Amino acid sequence: MIHSRCSTAEEMMRLGRELAQFAKPDDCIVLNGDLGAGKTQFAKGYAEGLGVDDDVTSPTFNILFEYVGDELPLLHFDLYRLEQESELADIDFYGLLESGGVSLIEWGDKFEHALPEDRFDITIRILENGERDVSLHGRGSRGLELEEAFQSTEL
């Protein structure tokens, strides 16, 4: 597990950009944290790192935004408004995870057992001083590969 501290939105975006350099088709990145923790800032940086030119916003009311990157599409999910796991089938969640793009999932912890075992989890906690404590943890072979590659970058 990797830990990092971020004091600004730009630092959170930088983390996203740095992780994006290791992206491969069908990668799954899960972002967890309270409202306002910085999940969407991380997503903005990640999208920039993939070469997405569009303005990235939280897909809370749409559940999913799709973006075109230089080499890989980005599927940006926000599961906050979903009530039941069965609603994941309504948005073809499982099919989209294997569609050749990168899936970035905000609020993935709502449906933990529906997530792929092979993924990269990021948990953002807001500290009393306003800084963010970011935990990054790979799961499965690809997740651990991402963790090792990301750990080699300068945080």
MDTraj code that builds the backbone (N, CA, C; nanometers):
import mdtraj as md
import numpy as np

residues = "MET ILE HIS SER ARG CYS SER THR ALA GLU GLU MET MET ARG LEU GLY ARG GLU LEU ALA GLN PHE ALA LYS PRO ASP ASP CYS ILE VAL LEU ASN GLY ASP LEU GLY ALA GLY LYS THR GLN PHE ALA LYS GLY TYR ALA GLU GLY LEU GLY VAL ASP ASP ASP VAL THR SER PRO THR PHE ASN ILE LEU PHE GLU TYR VAL GLY ASP GLU LEU PRO LEU LEU HIS PHE ASP LEU TYR ARG LEU GLU GLN GLU SER GLU LEU ALA ASP ILE ASP PHE TYR GLY LEU LEU GLU SER GLY GLY VAL SER LEU ILE GLU TRP GLY ASP LYS PHE GLU HIS ALA LEU PRO GLU ASP ARG PHE ASP ILE THR ILE ARG ILE LEU GLU ASN GLY GLU ARG ASP VAL SER LEU HIS GLY ARG GLY SER ARG GLY LEU GLU LEU GLU GLU ALA PHE GLN SER THR GLU LEU".split()
xyz = np.array([
    [0.0845, -0.1174, 0.0000],
    [0.0000, 0.0000, 0.0000],
    [0.0894, 0.1242, 0.0000],
    [0.0482, 0.2239, -0.0751],
    [0.1204, 0.3502, -0.0859],
    [0.0376, 0.4573, -0.0158],
    [0.1038, 0.5467, 0.0563],
    [0.0363, 0.6616, 0.1170],
    [0.0980, 0.7890, 0.0628],
    [0.0132, 0.8877, 0.0391],
    [0.0593, 1.0179, -0.0066],
    [-0.0258, 1.1242, 0.0603],
    [0.0262, 1.2438, 0.0698],
    [-0.0490, 1.3575, 0.1241],
    [-0.0632, 1.4619, 0.0153],
    [-0.1795, 1.5206, 0.0058],
    [-0.2056, 1.6275, -0.0907],
    [-0.2628, 1.7471, -0.0160],
    [-0.2077, 1.8646, -0.0435],
    [-0.2543, 1.9875, 0.0206],
    [-0.3440, 2.0699, -0.0698],
    [-0.3355, 2.0452, -0.2009],
    [-0.4116, 2.1268, -0.2965],
    [-0.4800, 2.0378, -0.3999],
    [-0.5758, 2.0980, -0.4698],
    [-0.6427, 2.0267, -0.5791],
    [-0.5413, 1.9916, -0.6878],
    [-0.4468, 2.0794, -0.7134],
    [-0.3451, 2.0528, -0.8156],
    [-0.2599, 1.9314, -0.7790],
    [-0.2272, 1.9161, -0.6524],
    [-0.1506, 1.7984, -0.6103],
    [-0.2306, 1.6700, -0.6311],
    [-0.3609, 1.6771, -0.6062],
    [-0.4465, 1.5599, -0.6286],
    [-0.4525, 1.5282, -0.7778],
    [-0.4632, 1.6309, -0.8609],
    [-0.4648, 1.6110, -1.0051],
    [-0.3312, 1.5521, -1.0531],
    [-0.2216, 1.5958, -0.9932],
    [-0.0899, 1.5443, -1.0304],
    [-0.0814, 1.3939, -1.0048],
    [-0.1354, 1.3502, -0.8907],
    [-0.1386, 1.2059, -0.8624],
    [-0.2124, 1.1306, -0.9726],
    [-0.3245, 1.1866, -1.0146],
    [-0.4011, 1.1247, -1.1228],
    [-0.3225, 1.1183, -1.2524],
    [-0.2574, 1.2279, -1.2884],
    [-0.1759, 1.2297, -1.4108],
    [-0.0641, 1.1264, -1.4044],
    [-0.0001, 1.1153, -1.2884],
    [0.1105, 1.0201, -1.2736],
    [0.0633, 0.8756, -1.2864],
    [-0.0515, 0.8435, -1.2292],
    [-0.1022, 0.7072, -1.2401],
    [-0.1442, 0.6762, -1.3835],
    [-0.1983, 0.7734, -1.4543],
    [-0.2472, 0.7515, -1.5904],
    [-0.1372, 0.7071, -1.6864],
    [-0.0140, 0.7422, -1.6575],
    [0.0945, 0.7031, -1.7488],
    [0.1122, 0.5512, -1.7565],
    [0.0557, 0.4774, -1.6626],
    [0.0680, 0.3313, -1.6600],
    [-0.0582, 0.2607, -1.7103],
    [-0.1553, 0.3365, -1.7609],
    [-0.2857, 0.2811, -1.7993],
    [-0.2761, 0.1798, -1.9123],
    [-0.3593, 0.0761, -1.8984],
    [-0.3742, -0.0273, -2.0015],
    [-0.5229, -0.0551, -2.0194],
    [-0.5609, -0.1118, -2.1335],
    [-0.7023, -0.1449, -2.1549],
    [-0.7572, -0.2326, -2.0418],
    [-0.8789, -0.2024, -2.0033],
    [-0.9553, -0.2731, -1.9003],
    [-0.9042, -0.2524, -1.7576],
    [-0.8153, -0.1552, -1.7367],
    [-0.7775, -0.1210, -1.5997],
    [-0.9000, -0.0695, -1.5251],
    [-0.9041, -0.0962, -1.3977],
    [-1.0128, -0.0500, -1.3113],
    [-0.9518, 0.0232, -1.1923],
    [-0.9860, 0.1515, -1.1803],
    [-0.9396, 0.2357, -1.0711],
    [-1.0634, 0.2724, -0.9890],
    [-1.0607, 0.2425, -0.8594],
    [-1.1752, 0.2687, -0.7717],
    [-1.1389, 0.3797, -0.6749],
    [-1.2198, 0.4858, -0.6753],
    [-1.1964, 0.6021, -0.5893],
    [-1.2997, 0.6062, -0.4774],
    [-1.2516, 0.6073, -0.3536],
    [-1.3392, 0.6142, -0.2374],
    [-1.3005, 0.7332, -0.1512],
    [-1.3976, 0.7902, -0.0851],
    [-1.3748, 0.9032, 0.0040],
    [-1.5030, 0.9815, 0.0210],
    [-1.5085, 1.0608, 0.1256],
    [-1.6278, 1.1410, 0.1535],
    [-1.6513, 1.2443, 0.0442],
    [-1.7700, 1.3050, 0.0459],
    [-1.7995, 1.4162, -0.0447],
    [-1.6940, 1.5247, -0.0248],
    [-1.6419, 1.5760, -0.1341],
    [-1.5437, 1.6836, -0.1269],
    [-1.4022, 1.6401, -0.0964],
    [-1.3779, 1.5098, -0.0932],
    [-1.2446, 1.4601, -0.0580],
    [-1.1417, 1.4838, -0.1682],
    [-1.1872, 1.4877, -0.2936],
    [-1.0945, 1.5098, -0.4040],
    [-1.0992, 1.4023, -0.5111],
    [-1.2021, 1.3177, -0.5086],
    [-1.2123, 1.2099, -0.6066],
    [-1.2190, 1.2653, -0.7492],
    [-1.2999, 1.3676, -0.7687],
    [-1.3143, 1.4233, -0.9034],
    [-1.1885, 1.4983, -0.9445],
    [-1.1178, 1.5604, -0.8518],
    [-0.9905, 1.6258, -0.8868],
    [-0.8904, 1.5212, -0.9346],
    [-0.8860, 1.4080, -0.8657],
    [-0.7997, 1.2986, -0.9089],
    [-0.8406, 1.2548, -1.0496],
    [-0.9714, 1.2391, -1.0717],
    [-1.0229, 1.1962, -1.2021],
    [-0.9848, 1.2955, -1.3118],
    [-0.9906, 1.4243, -1.2822],
    [-0.9507, 1.5266, -1.3807],
    [-0.8050, 1.5084, -1.4202],
    [-0.7195, 1.4881, -1.3229],
    [-0.5783, 1.4675, -1.3517],
    [-0.5550, 1.3394, -1.4288],
    [-0.6263, 1.2340, -1.3913],
    [-0.6131, 1.1061, -1.4603],
    [-0.6529, 1.1224, -1.6074],
    [-0.7645, 1.1904, -1.6303],
    [-0.8113, 1.2138, -1.7677],
    [-0.7080, 1.2940, -1.8473],
    [-0.6525, 1.3968, -1.7862],
    [-0.5462, 1.4741, -1.8532],
    [-0.4309, 1.3835, -1.8916],
    [-0.3935, 1.2950, -1.8004],
    [-0.2839, 1.2021, -1.8261],
    [-0.3120, 1.1074, -1.9420],
    [-0.4398, 1.0797, -1.9671],
    [-0.4786, 0.9949, -2.0802],
    [-0.4937, 1.0750, -2.2090],
    [-0.4815, 1.2074, -2.1991],
    [-0.4961, 1.2913, -2.3175],
    [-0.6387, 1.3335, -2.3467],
    [-0.7258, 1.3275, -2.2476],
    [-0.8644, 1.3716, -2.2642],
    [-0.8661, 1.5238, -2.2678],
    [-0.9296, 1.5807, -2.3722],
    [-0.9372, 1.7262, -2.3861],
    [-1.0625, 1.7853, -2.3226],
    [-1.1642, 1.7028, -2.3002],
    [-1.2907, 1.7514, -2.2444],
    [-1.2754, 1.7932, -2.0991],
    [-1.3665, 1.8798, -2.0542],
    [-1.3717, 1.9178, -1.9136],
    [-1.4341, 1.8023, -1.8357],
    [-1.3602, 1.7488, -1.7418],
    [-1.4074, 1.6341, -1.6638],
    [-1.4788, 1.6848, -1.5393],
    [-1.6012, 1.6390, -1.5229],
    [-1.6801, 1.6741, -1.4050],
    [-1.7306, 1.5450, -1.3412],
    [-1.7833, 1.5570, -1.2221],
    [-1.8386, 1.4395, -1.1554],
    [-1.9644, 1.3954, -1.2282],
    [-1.9753, 1.2675, -1.2623],
    [-2.0949, 1.2197, -1.3326],
    [-2.2095, 1.1823, -1.2386],
    [-2.2163, 1.2446, -1.1215],
    [-2.3134, 1.2067, -1.0186],
    [-2.4551, 1.1917, -1.0723],
    [-2.5028, 1.2865, -1.1507],
    [-2.6416, 1.2808, -1.1957],
    [-2.6577, 1.1970, -1.3222],
    [-2.5470, 1.1641, -1.3889],
    [-2.5519, 1.0841, -1.5109],
    [-2.5026, 0.9421, -1.4878],
    [-2.4388, 0.9154, -1.3786],
    [-2.3799, 0.7865, -1.3406],
    [-2.2528, 0.7565, -1.4204],
    [-2.2508, 0.7891, -1.5508],
    [-2.1360, 0.7556, -1.6345],
    [-2.1114, 0.8639, -1.7385],
    [-1.9855, 0.9056, -1.7500],
    [-1.9395, 0.9884, -1.8612],
    [-1.8312, 0.9102, -1.9323],
    [-1.8343, 0.9145, -2.0637],
    [-1.7307, 0.8505, -2.1439],
    [-1.6481, 0.9594, -2.2114],
    [-1.5165, 0.9444, -2.2077],
    [-1.4248, 1.0405, -2.2667],
    [-1.3305, 0.9680, -2.3617],
    [-1.2855, 1.0399, -2.4633],
    [-1.1903, 0.9852, -2.5585],
    [-1.0527, 1.0398, -2.5242],
    [-0.9595, 0.9498, -2.4968],
    [-0.8214, 0.9875, -2.4705],
    [-0.7371, 0.9691, -2.5951],
    [-0.6084, 0.9986, -2.5856],
    [-0.5188, 0.9828, -2.7003],
    [-0.5122, 0.8377, -2.7467],
    [-0.5065, 0.7440, -2.6533],
    [-0.4952, 0.6025, -2.6899],
    [-0.6040, 0.5153, -2.6279],
    [-0.6567, 0.5575, -2.5128],
    [-0.7567, 0.4771, -2.4431],
    [-0.8787, 0.5611, -2.4091],
    [-0.9980, 0.5031, -2.4196],
    [-1.1161, 0.5732, -2.3698],
    [-1.1202, 0.5664, -2.2168],
    [-1.1828, 0.6651, -2.1563],
    [-1.2008, 0.6698, -2.0115],
    [-1.3491, 0.6604, -1.9808],
    [-1.3852, 0.5632, -1.8985],
    [-1.5222, 0.5462, -1.8514],
    [-1.5246, 0.5923, -1.7060],
    [-1.5871, 0.7059, -1.6821],
    [-1.5879, 0.7674, -1.5496],
    [-1.7249, 0.7435, -1.4853],
    [-1.7280, 0.6490, -1.3928],
    [-1.8510, 0.6125, -1.3222],
    [-1.8603, 0.6873, -1.1895],
    [-1.9827, 0.7170, -1.1488],
    [-2.0092, 0.7671, -1.0139],
    [-2.1299, 0.6884, -0.9624],
    [-2.1064, 0.6011, -0.8661],
    [-2.2117, 0.5121, -0.8181],
    [-2.2882, 0.5681, -0.6980],
    [-2.2641, 0.6933, -0.6627],
    [-2.3218, 0.7543, -0.5430],
    [-2.4744, 0.7449, -0.5395],
    [-2.5391, 0.7707, -0.6501],
    [-2.6858, 0.7757, -0.6518],
    [-2.7530, 0.6397, -0.6708],
    [-2.6759, 0.5384, -0.7001],
    [-2.7363, 0.4056, -0.7157],
    [-2.7730, 0.3499, -0.5782],
    [-2.8887, 0.2860, -0.5727],
    [-2.9389, 0.2326, -0.4458],
    [-2.9107, 0.0832, -0.4301],
    [-2.9190, 0.0102, -0.5416],
    [-2.9074, -0.1349, -0.5357],
    [-2.8084, -0.1848, -0.6404],
    [-2.7431, -0.2933, -0.6085],
    [-2.6462, -0.3521, -0.7008],
    [-2.7091, -0.3887, -0.8347],
    [-2.8362, -0.4250, -0.8345],
    [-2.9042, -0.4627, -0.9593],
    [-2.9050, -0.3481, -1.0606],
    [-2.8935, -0.2244, -1.0141],
    [-2.8905, -0.1091, -1.1046],
    [-2.7632, -0.1046, -1.1891],
    [-2.6588, -0.1746, -1.1457],
    [-2.5351, -0.1796, -1.2235],
    [-2.5600, -0.2453, -1.3590],
    [-2.6470, -0.3451, -1.3633],
    [-2.6786, -0.4119, -1.4901],
    [-2.7497, -0.3151, -1.5852],
    [-2.8292, -0.2240, -1.5309],
    [-2.9019, -0.1278, -1.6142],
    [-2.8084, -0.0366, -1.6940],
    [-2.6888, -0.0130, -1.6434],
    [-2.5938, 0.0731, -1.7143],
    [-2.4848, -0.0095, -1.7839],
    [-2.5045, -0.1407, -1.7924],
    [-2.4082, -0.2337, -1.8520],
    [-2.2709, -0.2201, -1.7867],
    [-2.2707, -0.2024, -1.6564],
    [-2.1480, -0.1835, -1.5798],
    [-2.0465, -0.2947, -1.6077],
    [-2.0899, -0.4185, -1.5989],
    [-1.9984, -0.5323, -1.6128],
    [-1.9416, -0.5413, -1.7545],
    [-2.0229, -0.5147, -1.8549],
    [-1.9755, -0.5149, -1.9918],
    [-1.8781, -0.4013, -2.0187],
    [-1.9072, -0.2843, -1.9645],
    [-1.8201, -0.1684, -1.9854],
    [-1.6834, -0.1863, -1.9204],
    [-1.6788, -0.2588, -1.8080],
    [-1.5499, -0.2833, -1.7424],
    [-1.4540, -0.3586, -1.8331],
    [-1.5069, -0.4335, -1.9280],
    [-1.4252, -0.5144, -2.0182],
    [-1.4331, -0.4652, -2.1621],
    [-1.4564, -0.3353, -2.1809],
    [-1.4765, -0.2804, -2.3148],
    [-1.3484, -0.2258, -2.3783],
    [-1.2352, -0.2417, -2.3107],
    [-1.1084, -0.1958, -2.3671],
    [-1.0658, -0.0579, -2.3206],
    [-1.1490, 0.0084, -2.2428],
    [-1.1124, 0.1387, -2.1880],
    [-1.0631, 0.1252, -2.0457],
    [-1.0388, 0.2393, -1.9833],
    [-1.0035, 0.2439, -1.8422],
    [-1.1286, 0.2859, -1.7661],
    [-1.1644, 0.2113, -1.6630],
    [-1.2801, 0.2439, -1.5798],
    [-1.2325, 0.3114, -1.4528],
    [-1.2814, 0.4307, -1.4304],
    [-1.2527, 0.5075, -1.3096],
    [-1.3849, 0.5172, -1.2352],
    [-1.3925, 0.4566, -1.1162],
    [-1.5201, 0.4409, -1.0463],
    [-1.5183, 0.5165, -0.9139],
    [-1.5995, 0.6234, -0.9066],
    [-1.6160, 0.6935, -0.7800],
    [-1.7249, 0.6237, -0.7001],
    [-1.7072, 0.6179, -0.5681],
    [-1.8012, 0.5549, -0.4751],
    [-1.8133, 0.4052, -0.5009],
    [-1.7078, 0.3430, -0.5447],
    [-1.7094, 0.1992, -0.5708],
    [-1.7319, 0.1158, -0.4473],
    [-1.7002, 0.1704, -0.3300],
    [-1.7168, 0.0931, -0.2068],
    [-1.8637, 0.0645, -0.1740],
    [-1.9566, 0.1326, -0.2425],
    [-2.0988, 0.1036, -0.2208],
    [-2.1333, -0.0386, -0.2625],
    [-2.0628, -0.0882, -0.3635],
    [-2.0906, -0.2218, -0.4175],
    [-1.9597, -0.2992, -0.4273],
    [-1.8915, -0.3091, -0.3176],
    [-1.7582, -0.3699, -0.3096],
    [-1.7523, -0.5064, -0.3774],
    [-1.8482, -0.5941, -0.3506],
    [-1.8425, -0.7298, -0.4056],
    [-1.8775, -0.7352, -0.5543],
    [-1.9224, -0.6240, -0.6134],
    [-1.9509, -0.6197, -0.7577],
    [-1.8289, -0.5732, -0.8376],
    [-1.7272, -0.5256, -0.7679],
    [-1.6077, -0.4754, -0.8353],
    [-1.5180, -0.5907, -0.8787],
    [-1.4422, -0.5700, -0.9849],
    [-1.3487, -0.6763, -1.0245],
    [-1.2427, -0.6973, -0.9169],
    [-1.1981, -0.8199, -0.9029],
    [-1.0940, -0.8498, -0.8044],
    [-0.9617, -0.7853, -0.8428],
    [-0.9391, -0.7676, -0.9713],
    [-0.8155, -0.7102, -1.0239],
    [-0.8385, -0.5604, -1.0459],
    [-0.7891, -0.4795, -0.9517],
    [-0.8164, -0.3353, -0.9597],
    [-0.7156, -0.2581, -0.8761],
    [-0.7270, -0.1258, -0.8835],
    [-0.6407, -0.0367, -0.8060],
    [-0.7318, 0.0537, -0.7228],
    [-0.7284, 0.0372, -0.5910],
    [-0.8146, 0.1138, -0.5005],
    [-0.7424, 0.2375, -0.4495],
    [-0.8149, 0.3485, -0.4497],
    [-0.7621, 0.4737, -0.3964],
    [-0.8634, 0.5260, -0.2957],
    [-0.8190, 0.5460, -0.1733],
    [-0.9056, 0.5988, -0.0678],
    [-0.8497, 0.7324, -0.0222],
    [-0.9358, 0.8339, -0.0219],
    [-0.8948, 0.9692, 0.0141],
    [-0.9663, 1.0090, 0.1426],
    [-0.8873, 1.0446, 0.2433],
    [-0.9424, 1.0907, 0.3713],
    [-0.9058, 1.2363, 0.3913],
    [-1.0029, 1.3142, 0.4376],
    [-0.9778, 1.4544, 0.4700],
    [-0.9271, 1.4617, 0.6133],
    [-0.8093, 1.5196, 0.6308],
    [-0.7507, 1.5338, 0.7638],
    [-0.7993, 1.6633, 0.8289],
    [-0.7796, 1.6750, 0.9591],
    [-0.8257, 1.7929, 1.0328],
    [-0.7689, 1.9228, 0.9779],
    [-0.6469, 1.9185, 0.9268],
    [-0.5837, 2.0398, 0.8738],
    [-0.6227, 2.0676, 0.7294],
    [-0.7131, 1.9866, 0.6731],
    [-0.7596, 2.0064, 0.5366],
    [-0.6795, 1.9311, 0.4320],
    [-0.5636, 1.8793, 0.4715],
    [-0.4867, 1.7977, 0.3778],
    [-0.5615, 1.6680, 0.3495],
    [-0.5232, 1.6028, 0.2394],
    [-0.5804, 1.4732, 0.2055],
    [-0.4760, 1.3656, 0.2242],
    [-0.5155, 1.2593, 0.2934],
    [-0.4328, 1.1396, 0.3047],
    [-0.4856, 1.0434, 0.1989],
    [-0.3994, 1.0062, 0.1055],
    [-0.4391, 0.9217, -0.0059],
    [-0.3714, 0.7856, 0.0083],
    [-0.4524, 0.6809, 0.0175],
    [-0.4016, 0.5437, 0.0222],
    [-0.4259, 0.4803, -0.1136],
    [-0.3219, 0.4204, -0.1693],
    [-0.3303, 0.3574, -0.3007],
    [-0.2916, 0.2111, -0.2844],
    [-0.3794, 0.1223, -0.3303],
    [-0.3597, -0.0197, -0.3022],
    [-0.4018, -0.1046, -0.4214],
    [-0.3087, -0.1834, -0.4736],
    [-0.3389, -0.2731, -0.5840],
    [-0.3986, -0.4035, -0.5350],
    [-0.4932, -0.4558, -0.6122],
    [-0.5562, -0.5851, -0.5836],
    [-0.5486, -0.6699, -0.7101],
    [-0.5172, -0.7955, -0.6945],
    [-0.5024, -0.8824, -0.8099],
    [-0.3723, -0.8529, -0.8823],
    [-0.3419, -0.9325, -0.9828],
    [-0.2114, -0.9191, -1.0489],
    [-0.1932, -0.7838, -1.1164],
    [-0.2935, -0.7360, -1.1891],
    [-0.2795, -0.6052, -1.2557],
    [-0.2766, -0.4924, -1.1538],
    [-0.3571, -0.5014, -1.0505],
    [-0.3572, -0.3986, -0.9470],
    [-0.2227, -0.3878, -0.8775],
    [-0.1628, -0.5033, -0.8482],
    [-0.0307, -0.5034, -0.7840],
    [0.0772, -0.4520, -0.8795],
    [0.0622, -0.4816, -1.0078],
    [0.1546, -0.4291, -1.1085],
    [0.1472, -0.2770, -1.1133],
    [0.0255, -0.2235, -1.1088],
    [0.0071, -0.0779, -1.1061],
    [0.0681, -0.0172, -0.9801],
    [0.0458, -0.0825, -0.8666],
    [0.1005, -0.0320, -0.7411],
    [0.2533, -0.0260, -0.7475],
    [0.3145, -0.1307, -0.7985],
    [0.4606, -0.1343, -0.8081],
    [0.5120, -0.0259, -0.9025],
    [0.4458, -0.0100, -1.0175],
    [0.4879, 0.0912, -1.1134],
    [0.4701, 0.2318, -1.0553],
    [0.3566, 0.2539, -0.9900],
    [0.3280, 0.3863, -0.9338],
    [0.4231, 0.4176, -0.8189],
    [0.4587, 0.3174, -0.7426],
    [0.5492, 0.3366, -0.6294],
    [0.6864, 0.3824, -0.6774],
    [0.7213, 0.3469, -0.7991],
    [0.8523, 0.3855, -0.8524],
    [0.8550, 0.5322, -0.8962],
    [0.7378, 0.5977, -0.9053],
    [0.7349, 0.7390, -0.9413],
    [0.7640, 0.8219, -0.8171],
    [0.8017, 0.9436, -0.8388],
    [0.8298, 1.0327, -0.7269],
    [0.6983, 1.0923, -0.6772],
    [0.6565, 1.0572, -0.5573],
    [0.5297, 1.1087, -0.5024],
    [0.5502, 1.2410, -0.4338],
])
top = md.Topology()
chain = top.add_chain()
for i, resn in enumerate(residues, 1):
    res = top.add_residue(resn, chain, resSeq=i)
    for name in ("N", "CA", "C"):
        top.add_atom(name, md.element.get_by_symbol(name[0]), res)
traj = md.Trajectory(xyz[None], top)
